[in-house]
Amino acid sequence: MALRREVADLTELLELIAAEFDQFAHIGGTITAEVIRKAIVIEPYGPPSDRTDHRNGWDTHIIVIQGYGVWGFASGPVPGVQRDP
């Protein structure tokens, strides 16, 4: 995996994502953690019969920011953001 970041909780995840968006401020891409909290969807990724990624052992979940697209992947659900898109 080229880039892996670990976060302690939902607040840290939201701050990390907001910081990633800051690099696009010059084109109007800034987004706050509160906006992300309302737009984030984290859901299981892959077929229900085999969601474990055998390369890294993750219970893979995809992280989507509605209106922006896929931000990344997580090893398991993140409490407080699990919902249908």
Secondary structure, 3 states (H helix, E strand, C coil): CCCCCCCCCHHHHHHHHHHHHHCCHHHCCCCCHHHHHHHEEEEECCCCCCCEECCCCEEEEEEEECCCEEEEEEECCCCCCECCC
